[in-house]
């Protein structure tokens, strides 16, 4: 390619967004729908938000395999003392629960 020719690029970026994501594997070894495994993904604005309050996040249930999916399931994760068990709820931060 000479200096006078312009390269055609595959994509043009118009902005970007970075998040800190914690992925917790919740199912593995094959699922009934043909997917390989599932995760609950906790999305934080940045690593500092995770360190300040790991229970406040946008939470998604994700499956990977033949029919991948991603579904919003709440905005607050509540961990048991053992650190392995947890619930995800859709919490109203304005106090209208």
N, CA, C and O atoms as CSV, one atom per row, in Angstrom:
chain,resi,resn,atom,element,x,y,z
A,1,UNK,N,N,0.854,-1.172,0.000
A,1,UNK,CA,C,0.000,0.000,0.000
A,1,UNK,C,C,0.900,1.234,0.000
A,1,UNK,O,O,1.805,1.353,0.825
A,2,UNK,N,N,0.647,2.129,-0.912
A,2,UNK,CA,C,1.457,3.339,-0.994
A,2,UNK,C,C,0.942,4.384,-0.017
A,2,UNK,O,O,-0.145,4.247,0.544
A,3,UNK,N,N,1.738,5.429,0.176
A,3,UNK,CA,C,1.349,6.509,1.089
A,3,UNK,C,C,0.090,7.231,0.618
A,3,UNK,O,O,-0.618,7.832,1.426
A,4,UNK,N,N,-0.192,7.175,-0.687
A,4,UNK,CA,C,-1.347,7.885,-1.233
A,4,UNK,C,C,-2.648,7.098,-1.094
A,4,UNK,O,O,-3.731,7.669,-1.220
A,5,UNK,N,N,-2.553,5.795,-0.836
A,5,UNK,CA,C,-3.757,4.989,-0.677
A,5,UNK,C,C,-4.240,5.051,0.769
A,5,UNK,O,O,-3.447,5.037,1.711
A,6,UNK,N,N,-5.554,5.121,0.916
A,6,UNK,CA,C,-6.128,5.175,2.266
A,6,UNK,C,C,-6.621,3.787,2.666
A,6,UNK,O,O,-7.333,3.131,1.907
A,7,UNK,N,N,-6.242,3.349,3.850
A,7,UNK,CA,C,-6.661,2.042,4.347
A,7,UNK,C,C,-8.129,2.101,4.747
A,7,UNK,O,O,-8.573,3.082,5.345
A,8,UNK,N,N,-8.878,1.064,4.423
A,8,UNK,CA,C,-10.248,0.937,4.890
A,8,UNK,C,C,-10.245,0.166,6.191
A,8,UNK,O,O,-9.799,-0.980,6.242
A,9,UNK,N,N,-10.744,0.795,7.242
A,9,UNK,CA,C,-10.778,0.181,8.551
A,9,UNK,C,C,-12.108,-0.515,8.743
A,9,UNK,O,O,-13.122,-0.087,8.192
A,10,UNK,N,N,-12.109,-1.578,9.514
A,10,UNK,CA,C,-13.320,-2.357,9.754
A,10,UNK,C,C,-14.308,-1.606,10.653
A,10,UNK,O,O,-15.518,-1.695,10.445
A,11,UNK,N,N,-13.805,-0.869,11.650
A,11,UNK,CA,C,-14.664,-0.177,12.608
A,11,UNK,C,C,-14.194,1.253,12.803
A,11,UNK,O,O,-13.042,1.596,12.538
A,12,UNK,N,N,-15.127,2.083,13.279
A,12,UNK,CA,C,-14.815,3.446,13.692
A,12,UNK,C,C,-15.398,3.627,15.086
A,12,UNK,O,O,-16.607,3.492,15.273
A,13,UNK,N,N,-14.556,3.928,16.058
A,13,UNK,CA,C,-15.020,4.100,17.431
A,13,UNK,C,C,-15.568,5.489,17.653
A,13,UNK,O,O,-14.929,6.480,17.297
A,14,UNK,N,N,-16.765,5.569,18.248
A,14,UNK,CA,C,-17.392,6.852,18.540
A,14,UNK,C,C,-17.456,7.121,20.034
A,14,UNK,O,O,-18.084,8.090,20.462
A,15,UNK,N,N,-16.823,6.286,20.824
A,15,UNK,CA,C,-16.813,6.447,22.269
A,15,UNK,C,C,-16.572,5.094,22.905
A,15,UNK,O,O,-16.677,4.059,22.246
A,16,UNK,N,N,-16.253,5.106,24.174
A,16,UNK,CA,C,-16.028,3.846,24.871
A,16,UNK,C,C,-16.481,3.972,26.324
A,16,UNK,O,O,-16.619,5.071,26.861
A,17,UNK,N,N,-16.707,2.818,26.937
A,17,UNK,CA,C,-17.148,2.757,28.317
A,17,UNK,C,C,-16.398,1.617,28.978
A,17,UNK,O,O,-16.391,0.502,28.455
A,18,UNK,N,N,-15.777,1.867,30.097
A,18,UNK,CA,C,-15.038,0.831,30.816
A,18,UNK,C,C,-15.754,0.518,32.112
A,18,UNK,O,O,-16.277,1.408,32.782
A,19,UNK,N,N,-15.772,-0.764,32.458
A,19,UNK,CA,C,-16.398,-1.203,33.700
A,19,UNK,C,C,-15.480,-2.212,34.368
A,19,UNK,O,O,-14.634,-2.827,33.719
A,20,UNK,N,N,-15.657,-2.375,35.668
A,20,UNK,CA,C,-14.976,-3.416,36.416
A,20,UNK,C,C,-15.992,-4.526,36.597
A,20,UNK,O,O,-17.049,-4.301,37.187
A,21,UNK,N,N,-15.693,-5.726,36.099
A,21,UNK,CA,C,-16.644,-6.829,36.097
A,21,UNK,C,C,-16.109,-7.992,36.924
A,21,UNK,O,O,-14.967,-8.422,36.760
A,22,UNK,N,N,-16.965,-8.492,37.819
A,22,UNK,CA,C,-16.663,-9.687,38.589
A,22,UNK,C,C,-17.592,-10.778,38.064
A,22,UNK,O,O,-18.813,-10.623,38.078
A,23,UNK,N,N,-17.001,-11.895,37.595
A,23,UNK,CA,C,-17.791,-13.005,37.058
A,23,UNK,C,C,-17.739,-14.167,38.041
A,23,UNK,O,O,-16.662,-14.643,38.400
A,24,UNK,N,N,-18.914,-14.619,38.471
A,24,UNK,CA,C,-19.029,-15.740,39.397
A,24,UNK,C,C,-19.683,-16.892,38.640
A,24,UNK,O,O,-20.830,-16.774,38.209
A,25,UNK,N,N,-18.970,-18.000,38.474
A,25,UNK,CA,C,-19.537,-19.167,37.800
A,25,UNK,C,C,-20.558,-19.808,38.726
A,25,UNK,O,O,-20.245,-20.143,39.869
A,26,UNK,N,N,-21.790,-19.980,38.226
A,26,UNK,CA,C,-22.866,-20.518,39.055
A,26,UNK,C,C,-23.383,-21.865,38.555
A,26,UNK,O,O,-24.106,-22.552,39.278
A,27,UNK,N,N,-23.027,-22.252,37.338
A,27,UNK,CA,C,-23.441,-23.556,36.816
A,27,UNK,C,C,-22.394,-24.014,35.812
A,27,UNK,O,O,-21.903,-23.216,35.014
A,28,UNK,N,N,-22.061,-25.266,35.848
A,28,UNK,CA,C,-21.067,-25.781,34.916
A,28,UNK,C,C,-21.328,-27.230,34.574
A,28,UNK,O,O,-22.214,-27.863,35.149
A,29,UNK,N,N,-20.559,-27.757,33.639
A,29,UNK,CA,C,-20.674,-29.161,33.283
A,29,UNK,C,C,-21.810,-29.468,32.341
A,29,UNK,O,O,-22.197,-30.629,32.205
A,30,UNK,N,N,-22.351,-28.473,31.693
A,30,UNK,CA,C,-23.434,-28.691,30.738
A,30,UNK,C,C,-24.786,-28.408,31.355
A,30,UNK,O,O,-25.058,-28.789,32.493
A,31,UNK,N,N,-25.627,-27.739,30.593
A,31,UNK,CA,C,-26.961,-27.383,31.072
A,31,UNK,C,C,-28.000,-28.028,30.156
A,31,UNK,O,O,-27.675,-28.437,29.041
A,32,UNK,N,N,-29.215,-28.120,30.608
A,32,UNK,CA,C,-30.286,-28.805,29.867
A,32,UNK,C,C,-30.551,-28.196,28.491
A,32,UNK,O,O,-31.000,-28.899,27.586
A,33,UNK,N,N,-30.277,-26.887,28.317
A,33,UNK,CA,C,-30.542,-26.230,27.044
A,33,UNK,C,C,-29.350,-26.282,26.091
A,33,UNK,O,O,-29.372,-25.635,25.044
A,34,UNK,N,N,-28.315,-27.037,26.437
A,34,UNK,CA,C,-27.156,-27.172,25.562
A,34,UNK,C,C,-26.042,-26.188,25.838
A,34,UNK,O,O,-24.971,-26.292,25.241
A,35,UNK,N,N,-26.264,-25.240,26.721
A,35,UNK,CA,C,-25.202,-24.297,27.057
A,35,UNK,C,C,-24.180,-24.965,27.961
A,35,UNK,O,O,-24.495,-25.919,28.673
A,36,UNK,N,N,-22.963,-24.462,27.929
A,36,UNK,CA,C,-21.857,-25.083,28.655
A,36,UNK,C,C,-21.809,-24.670,30.128
A,36,UNK,O,O,-21.545,-25.502,30.996
A,37,UNK,N,N,-22.062,-23.382,30.417
A,37,UNK,CA,C,-21.985,-22.913,31.803
A,37,UNK,C,C,-22.698,-21.575,31.931
A,37,UNK,O,O,-23.061,-20.950,30.935
A,38,UNK,N,N,-22.895,-21.145,33.181
A,38,UNK,CA,C,-23.559,-19.874,33.461
A,38,UNK,C,C,-22.754,-19.096,34.493
A,38,UNK,O,O,-22.070,-19.671,35.340
A,39,UNK,N,N,-22.854,-17.776,34.399
A,39,UNK,CA,C,-22.209,-16.895,35.369
A,39,UNK,C,C,-23.205,-15.845,35.838
A,39,UNK,O,O,-24.185,-15.553,35.153
A,40,UNK,N,N,-22.946,-15.284,37.006
A,40,UNK,CA,C,-23.578,-14.043,37.420
A,40,UNK,C,C,-22.471,-13.008,37.328
A,40,UNK,O,O,-21.421,-13.143,37.957
A,41,UNK,N,N,-22.720,-11.967,36.529
A,41,UNK,CA,C,-21.716,-10.933,36.314
A,41,UNK,C,C,-22.127,-9.666,37.051
A,41,UNK,O,O,-23.222,-9.139,36.856
A,42,UNK,N,N,-21.230,-9.195,37.894
A,42,UNK,CA,C,-21.449,-7.989,38.679
A,42,UNK,C,C,-20.652,-6.870,38.032
A,42,UNK,O,O,-19.425,-6.948,37.957
A,43,UNK,N,N,-21.334,-5.828,37.562
A,43,UNK,CA,C,-20.673,-4.719,36.879
A,43,UNK,C,C,-20.613,-3.501,37.781
A,43,UNK,O,O,-21.624,-3.059,38.326
A,44,UNK,N,N,-19.412,-2.969,37.928
A,44,UNK,CA,C,-19.162,-1.761,38.716
A,44,UNK,C,C,-18.595,-0.694,37.795
A,44,UNK,O,O,-18.006,-1.014,36.762
A,45,UNK,N,N,-18.766,0.569,38.159
A,45,UNK,CA,C,-18.224,1.659,37.354
A,45,UNK,C,C,-16.711,1.569,37.265
A,45,UNK,O,O,-16.129,1.831,36.212
A,46,UNK,N,N,-16.072,1.198,38.375
A,46,UNK,CA,C,-14.615,1.046,38.397
A,46,UNK,C,C,-14.235,0.134,39.567
A,46,UNK,O,O,-15.096,-0.249,40.359
A,47,UNK,N,N,-12.968,-0.210,39.676
A,47,UNK,CA,C,-12.514,-1.116,40.732
A,47,UNK,C,C,-12.731,-0.526,42.118
A,47,UNK,O,O,-12.977,-1.261,43.074
A,48,UNK,N,N,-12.644,0.783,42.234
A,48,UNK,CA,C,-12.864,1.441,43.515
A,48,UNK,C,C,-14.275,1.243,44.038
A,48,UNK,O,O,-14.480,1.058,45.238
A,49,UNK,N,N,-15.262,1.284,43.124
A,49,UNK,CA,C,-16.647,1.042,43.535
A,49,UNK,C,C,-16.803,-0.363,44.098
A,49,UNK,O,O,-17.519,-0.565,45.078
A,50,UNK,N,N,-16.137,-1.335,43.483
A,50,UNK,CA,C,-16.179,-2.715,43.966
A,50,UNK,C,C,-15.548,-2.819,45.353
A,50,UNK,O,O,-16.082,-3.491,46.236
A,51,UNK,N,N,-14.419,-2.156,45.539
A,51,UNK,CA,C,-13.734,-2.223,46.832
A,51,UNK,C,C,-14.518,-1.495,47.912
A,51,UNK,O,O,-14.509,-1.915,49.069
A,52,UNK,N,N,-15.203,-0.401,47.552
A,52,UNK,CA,C,-15.983,0.360,48.535
A,52,UNK,C,C,-17.238,-0.373,48.976
A,52,UNK,O,O,-17.575,-0.365,50.160
A,53,UNK,N,N,-17.937,-1.007,48.037
A,53,UNK,CA,C,-19.183,-1.698,48.366
A,53,UNK,C,C,-19.449,-2.802,47.346
A,53,UNK,O,O,-20.131,-2.567,46.349
A,54,UNK,N,N,-18.919,-4.001,47.582
A,54,UNK,CA,C,-19.082,-5.084,46.610
A,54,UNK,C,C,-20.522,-5.558,46.443
A,54,UNK,O,O,-20.807,-6.324,45.523
A,55,UNK,N,N,-21.438,-5.120,47.313
A,55,UNK,CA,C,-22.825,-5.552,47.196
A,55,UNK,C,C,-23.658,-4.662,46.281
A,55,UNK,O,O,-24.795,-5.012,45.966
A,56,UNK,N,N,-23.123,-3.517,45.844
A,56,UNK,CA,C,-23.857,-2.603,44.971
A,56,UNK,C,C,-23.315,-2.718,43.556
A,56,UNK,O,O,-22.193,-2.294,43.280
A,57,UNK,N,N,-24.105,-3.286,42.666
A,57,UNK,CA,C,-23.656,-3.488,41.298
A,57,UNK,C,C,-24.851,-3.715,40.390
A,57,UNK,O,O,-25.949,-4.017,40.856
A,58,UNK,N,N,-24.627,-3.565,39.077
A,58,UNK,CA,C,-25.600,-4.044,38.107
A,58,UNK,C,C,-25.303,-5.520,37.926
A,58,UNK,O,O,-24.162,-5.886,37.645
A,59,UNK,N,N,-26.303,-6.373,38.079
A,59,UNK,CA,C,-26.096,-7.823,38.068
A,59,UNK,C,C,-26.795,-8.457,36.870
A,59,UNK,O,O,-27.949,-8.147,36.575
A,60,UNK,N,N,-26.087,-9.342,36.191
A,60,UNK,CA,C,-26.609,-10.027,35.013
A,60,UNK,C,C,-26.391,-11.525,35.148
A,60,UNK,O,O,-25.344,-11.969,35.618
A,61,UNK,N,N,-27.398,-12.313,34.728
A,61,UNK,CA,C,-27.263,-13.756,34.631
A,61,UNK,C,C,-26.917,-14.054,33.176
A,61,UNK,O,O,-27.651,-13.663,32.268
A,62,UNK,N,N,-25.795,-14.748,32.954
A,62,UNK,CA,C,-25.307,-15.003,31.605
A,62,UNK,C,C,-25.076,-16.488,31.392
A,62,UNK,O,O,-24.524,-17.167,32.258
A,63,UNK,N,N,-25.500,-16.991,30.239
A,63,UNK,CA,C,-25.224,-18.369,29.853
A,63,UNK,C,C,-24.364,-18.360,28.601
A,63,UNK,O,O,-24.522,-17.509,27.725
A,64,UNK,N,N,-23.450,-19.324,28.531
A,64,UNK,CA,C,-22.516,-19.424,27.413
A,64,UNK,C,C,-22.612,-20.806,26.798
A,64,UNK,O,O,-22.706,-21.803,27.514
A,65,UNK,N,N,-22.590,-20.873,25.489
A,65,UNK,CA,C,-22.662,-22.142,24.779
A,65,UNK,C,C,-23.417,-21.982,23.477
A,65,UNK,O,O,-23.260,-20.977,22.784
A,66,UNK,N,N,-24.243,-22.973,23.136
A,66,UNK,CA,C,-24.982,-22.980,21.876
A,66,UNK,C,C,-25.990,-21.847,21.775
A,66,UNK,O,O,-26.174,-21.277,20.699
A,67,UNK,N,N,-26.639,-21.517,22.870
A,67,UNK,CA,C,-27.644,-20.446,22.879
A,67,UNK,C,C,-27.317,-19.459,24.000
A,67,UNK,O,O,-27.999,-19.440,25.025
A,68,UNK,N,N,-26.290,-18.647,23.815
A,68,UNK,CA,C,-25.878,-17.718,24.873
A,68,UNK,C,C,-26.969,-16.686,25.163
A,68,UNK,O,O,-27.753,-16.320,24.288
A,69,UNK,N,N,-26.996,-16.231,26.414
A,69,UNK,CA,C,-27.973,-15.217,26.804
A,69,UNK,C,C,-27.384,-14.355,27.909
A,69,UNK,O,O,-26.445,-14.753,28.598
A,70,UNK,N,N,-27.952,-13.174,28.062
A,70,UNK,CA,C,-27.543,-12.240,29.118
A,70,UNK,C,C,-28.793,-11.504,29.567
A,70,UNK,O,O,-29.472,-10.880,28.753
A,71,UNK,N,N,-29.109,-11.574,30.884
A,71,UNK,CA,C,-30.334,-10.984,31.397
A,71,UNK,C,C,-30.045,-10.215,32.694
A,71,UNK,O,O,-29.398,-10.733,33.604
A,72,UNK,N,N,-30.528,-8.990,32.760
A,72,UNK,CA,C,-30.409,-8.178,33.975
A,72,UNK,C,C,-31.253,-8.825,35.071
A,72,UNK,O,O,-32.415,-9.161,34.843
A,73,UNK,N,N,-30.668,-9.002,36.269
A,73,UNK,CA,C,-31.412,-9.651,37.365
A,73,UNK,C,C,-31.478,-8.807,38.630
A,73,UNK,O,O,-32.135,-9.214,39.589
A,74,UNK,N,N,-30.831,-7.661,38.672
A,74,UNK,CA,C,-30.915,-6.812,39.857
A,74,UNK,C,C,-29.747,-5.864,39.982
A,74,UNK,O,O,-28.859,-5.816,39.132
A,75,UNK,N,N,-29.772,-5.094,41.092
A,75,UNK,CA,C,-28.723,-4.097,41.295
A,75,UNK,C,C,-28.071,-4.192,42.676
A,75,UNK,O,O,-27.335,-3.295,43.087
A,76,UNK,N,N,-28.348,-5.283,43.383
A,76,UNK,CA,C,-27.716,-5.471,44.690
A,76,UNK,C,C,-27.514,-6.960,44.921
A,76,UNK,O,O,-28.433,-7.763,44.756
A,77,UNK,N,N,-26.302,-7.310,45.301
A,77,UNK,CA,C,-25.978,-8.701,45.613
A,77,UNK,C,C,-25.760,-8.793,47.117
A,77,UNK,O,O,-25.098,-7.940,47.710
A,78,UNK,N,N,-26.315,-9.822,47.726
A,78,UNK,CA,C,-26.183,-10.015,49.168
A,78,UNK,C,C,-25.457,-11.339,49.382
A,78,UNK,O,O,-25.985,-12.404,49.062
A,79,UNK,N,N,-24.244,-11.267,49.923
A,79,UNK,CA,C,-23.410,-12.447,50.129
A,79,UNK,C,C,-23.654,-13.059,51.505
A,79,UNK,O,O,-23.822,-12.343,52.492
A,80,UNK,N,N,-23.671,-14.391,51.559
A,80,UNK,CA,C,-23.716,-15.097,52.836
A,80,UNK,C,C,-22.338,-14.994,53.484
A,80,UNK,O,O,-21.363,-14.631,52.827
A,81,UNK,N,N,-22.264,-15.311,54.754
A,81,UNK,CA,C,-20.984,-15.229,55.464
A,81,UNK,C,C,-19.917,-16.132,54.862
A,81,UNK,O,O,-18.728,-15.821,54.937
A,82,UNK,N,N,-20.335,-17.263,54.258
A,82,UNK,CA,C,-19.345,-18.176,53.683
A,82,UNK,C,C,-18.707,-17.626,52.407
A,82,UNK,O,O,-17.679,-18.140,51.964
A,83,UNK,N,N,-19.304,-16.583,51.805
A,83,UNK,CA,C,-18.757,-15.971,50.607
A,83,UNK,C,C,-19.084,-16.709,49.323
A,83,UNK,O,O,-18.814,-16.198,48.236
A,84,UNK,N,N,-19.663,-17.907,49.424
A,84,UNK,CA,C,-20.002,-18.692,48.238
A,84,UNK,C,C,-21.469,-18.524,47.834
A,84,UNK,O,O,-21.783,-18.503,46.644
A,85,UNK,N,N,-22.348,-18.406,48.794
A,85,UNK,CA,C,-23.773,-18.289,48.521
A,85,UNK,C,C,-24.158,-16.814,48.475
A,85,UNK,O,O,-23.619,-15.997,49.221
A,86,UNK,N,N,-25.099,-16.485,47.587
A,86,UNK,CA,C,-25.524,-15.092,47.486
A,86,UNK,C,C,-26.895,-15.009,46.830
A,86,UNK,O,O,-27.321,-15.928,46.131
A,87,UNK,N,N,-27.569,-13.907,47.062
A,87,UNK,CA,C,-28.833,-13.563,46.415
A,87,UNK,C,C,-28.621,-12.272,45.644
A,87,UNK,O,O,-27.773,-11.454,46.000
A,88,UNK,N,N,-29.398,-12.098,44.589
A,88,UNK,CA,C,-29.412,-10.844,43.840
A,88,UNK,C,C,-30.830,-10.310,43.895
A,88,UNK,O,O,-31.786,-11.032,43.610
A,89,UNK,N,N,-30.963,-9.033,44.265
A,89,UNK,CA,C,-32.285,-8.414,44.336
A,89,UNK,C,C,-32.270,-7.121,43.527
A,89,UNK,O,O,-31.213,-6.561,43.236
A,90,UNK,N,N,-33.462,-6.664,43.175
A,90,UNK,CA,C,-33.601,-5.365,42.529
A,90,UNK,C,C,-33.969,-4.385,43.633
A,90,UNK,O,O,-35.129,-4.300,44.037
A,91,UNK,N,N,-32.990,-3.658,44.111
A,91,UNK,CA,C,-33.136,-2.798,45.274
A,91,UNK,C,C,-33.464,-1.374,44.847
A,91,UNK,O,O,-32.833,-0.840,43.935
A,92,UNK,N,N,-34.442,-0.759,45.496
A,92,UNK,CA,C,-34.805,0.631,45.241
A,92,UNK,C,C,-33.967,1.515,46.163
A,92,UNK,O,O,-34.229,1.588,47.364
A,93,UNK,N,N,-32.975,2.175,45.611
A,93,UNK,CA,C,-32.042,2.979,46.409
A,93,UNK,C,C,-32.699,4.222,46.993
A,93,UNK,O,O,-32.103,4.886,47.841
A,94,UNK,N,N,-33.932,4.559,46.556
A,94,UNK,CA,C,-34.644,5.715,47.089
A,94,UNK,C,C,-35.453,5.386,48.331
A,94,UNK,O,O,-36.095,6.268,48.902
A,95,UNK,N,N,-35.433,4.110,48.763
A,95,UNK,CA,C,-36.124,3.704,49.983
A,95,UNK,C,C,-37.577,3.334,49.789
A,95,UNK,O,O,-38.320,3.234,50.765
A,96,UNK,N,N,-38.003,3.129,48.553
A,96,UNK,CA,C,-39.400,2.790,48.289
A,96,UNK,C,C,-39.635,1.287,48.240
A,96,UNK,O,O,-40.605,0.849,47.621
A,97,UNK,N,N,-38.781,0.478,48.871
A,97,UNK,CA,C,-38.934,-0.981,48.848
A,97,UNK,C,C,-40.105,-1.430,49.677
A,97,UNK,O,O,-40.375,-2.628,49.766
